[in-house]
Amino acid sequence: MAKQKRIQKILMHLFLLIGVVISIGPFYWMVVGATNPSGDVLAFPPKLIPGDYLLENLRNLSNSIDIMKAVTNSSIIAIVFVVVSLLICSAAGYAFAKFTFKGSNLIFASFLLAMMIPYQATIIPLFQIFGAIDWINTYQAIILPQICYPFAIFLIRQNMQGIPDSLIEAARIDGAGEFFIFFKIALPTMKPALAAVGIFLFTHQWNNFMWPLIVMTTQENYTLPVALSTLAGLNSIDYGQLMLGTAISVIPVMAVFLILQKHFISGILGGSIKE
């Protein structure tokens, strides 16, 4: 029996090791590619040892695109989007969870149905709207279209339902207003859920490519994914630059996740258990 358990444990660790290699392998290859010349990135057999070409790739990347400006643009857009979206989605989730009014279920169902609409179907109407108000090639044209993100509202609503109604009713009896209850009672208990939604929203906006590609018309306003796409020329591609730029784009997402990771799982699962 002990031998069987030992074999099962070894097989389990072997399976996990294979999963780790499959998951981390592409990232390691990306980092190695960022430190080698373009010709060595696709060499066979592949080079798995970092080279000494990092600074040269960084100089070439800076000459090809304004990498710092692109990072700044993406950072401003992503941070403003996350902060404003969290505030709006939290208020909507609180309203759906703690207020019962005529048509509330229908409105909430419409939000869920909105997740089924292909994003590509909204691009032409959005472009016409922002063109009419002269917002093309502006930050707000990227931030506003998805600021009421349906999945974020759904997740926050599910977590808000875990707040006891008796607590909110007691606050109302004591004379607390709805804004006080929302900001001082509801939101502080929602830190895990807000962290999980914040990670999701930041990753979504940071990696957003199609809409910024359409709405941004000058290189100085390009976000990082759009700027990196210009590195792939028609005749040649410098894979060293591309790998380095991709590695740079991954760093903020990893940093945000590592900072908020302790809240991520509890925030995702917070609405799955009912008292």
C-alpha positions, 0 to 999 in steps of 0.5 A: 500500500505504501509503495502504491502511494509512493508511485502515485506521488511520483507520477503526480509530481512528474505530471506537474513537472511536465505541466510547469515545463509546458507553461513556462517553456514559451516564456523562457524561450521568449526571454532567451530570444530577447538576448540573442540576435534575430537569426538565432531565435529560430535556429535549429536546434534551438538555443536555450541559453541566454546570449549577450545581445540584450543591449543591442536588441534594446537599442534596435528596439528603441530605434524602431519604435518609441518603446517608452512612449508606448509603455506610457500610453498603455499604462495610462489607459490601463490604470484609468480604465481599471480605476473607473471601471472598478468604481462603476462596476462595483456600484452596478454590482451593489445595486443588482445585489442589494436593491430589488426593483421592477425590471432589475432581473431583466436589466441584469440578464441584458448585461449577461446577454451583452457578453455574447455579442461579438466585440467585432460587431460593435467596432463600426458603430463605435468608430462612427460615434467617436468620429462624430464627437471628434474623439478619434486618436484619443485616450478616452476613445479606448477607455470608454467603450468597455468601461461597464464590463459585463463580466466584472459586474456579474462577478462583483454582484455575486460577491456582493450577495455574500454581504448580509442584508441585516448589516446593510439594514442596520446601517440604514436604521442608524441613518447611514446613506447609501453612498456611506454604506457603499464606500464604507461597508460594502467596498471594504469587504470586497477587496478580494473580489475587486483584486480579482476583477482588477487583474482581469480588467488590467490584463484585458486592457493592456493586451487590447489590440484591435480597437486601439489599432483602429482608433489610434492614427498617430504613432505617438499615441500607439499602445504597446501591442499596436507599437509591437505589431509594427515590428513585423515588416513585410520583408523581414522581421527582427525576432530579437527586437520582437521577443524583447518587446514582448518580454517588456509587455509581459512584465506589468501583467506579471507584476500586477498579478504577483501583487494581488495574487493572494486575493485572486483565488478568494475573489474568484470563488467568493460568489460561489458559496452561499450561506 
